[in-house]
Amino acid sequence: MQNGEILDLKPDLPDFRKEVLRGLQNPAKWIHPKFFYDPAGSLLFEMITELPEYYQTRIEDSILREKCDRLSRVLRKVTSVVELGAGSGRKSISLIKCLPGLKEYTLLDISISSLAGAVSLLRSTFPDKLIFGVCTDYLNPKTMYTGESNGSSMVVFLGSTIGNMEIQDSLNFLRSCSEGMASGDTILIGVDMKKDKKVLERAYNDSAGVTARFNLNLIERIRKEFGVFIPSDAFTHRAFYNEDFGRIEMHLTCTRELTLELDGNIVKFSRGEEIHTENSYKYSAKEFSKMLSDSGFSLVDTLTDGKGYYSIFIARKP
């Protein structure tokens, strides 16, 4: 590949209509959170990351910047990086500055348009590095492998995205990473930590209502893509911390009795019925360290902010 090139593996895109219909016909209605990220939803999420209540993005970047010297020592041998779910590429900048031996950085994302912007951003910011993009489903373990190495490659998974997976899925994902990596290679993962319930719930119920709009954008997608009328006040946003499961849950609550016809299928809602749209698991240091160990990794270092809100875990395949 030439510097700046994007390899389009033409991943199978999820069928919104088919999957949403399947979720809404379930007795416990649900929509997969991957459908948040249409163009409008992606823009809203970028706005969320700038909100004062939403600490994750801000603290992750501050850890990378403030502990760069420590990262540079731990990751001094890394020459090649593959970042999973790169998005806009903005979160990559602080990390790259902490990799003194870096030669090439490959961004993986399912969105070709996001990749184009991210590759362009990183090429202009780091003209001395080889920057590549691969349009693929990064959950496919075959896409994770960074090539033959002797401890010089690293897989990066920032943004606390691993929290959006169910716990067993997270474990399977990490095991797939480990199986695809060479001995001595590194994995770096951003993880949102367990903390005071009020702090967590504020992050998903911001005063400006941006997260509510982000959640409700799913209803707008249904309205547009199925060509169906849904009153603008038919659903409200609800997010809360479920202490039993250690996760934030996001739901859309129906405000009235409602009947929708979606591709010839009747979907009925009772007043107060909910659509479960997202889980975001939070971990203790002990819980996530064990998950890494159970996946075949050896923990190298953990970088955490002063309040213990967020951590970056660094582990290696023995």
Secondary structure, 3 states (H helix, E strand, C coil): CCCCCEEECCCCCCCHHHHHHHHHCCCCCECCHHHHCCHHHHHHHHHHCCCCCCCHHHHHHHHHHHCHHHHHHHCCCCCEEEEECCCCCHHHHHHHCCCCCCCEEEEEECCHHHHHHHHHHHHHHCCCCEEEEEECCCCCHHHCCCCCCCCCEEEEECCCHHHHCCHHHHHHHHHHHHHHCCCCCEEEEEEEECCCHHHHHHHCCCCCCHHHHHHHHHHHHHHHHHCCCCCCCCEEEEEEEECCCCEEEEEEEECCCEEEEECCEEEEECCCCEEEEEEEECECHHHHHHHHHHCCCEEEEEEECCCCCEEEEEEECC
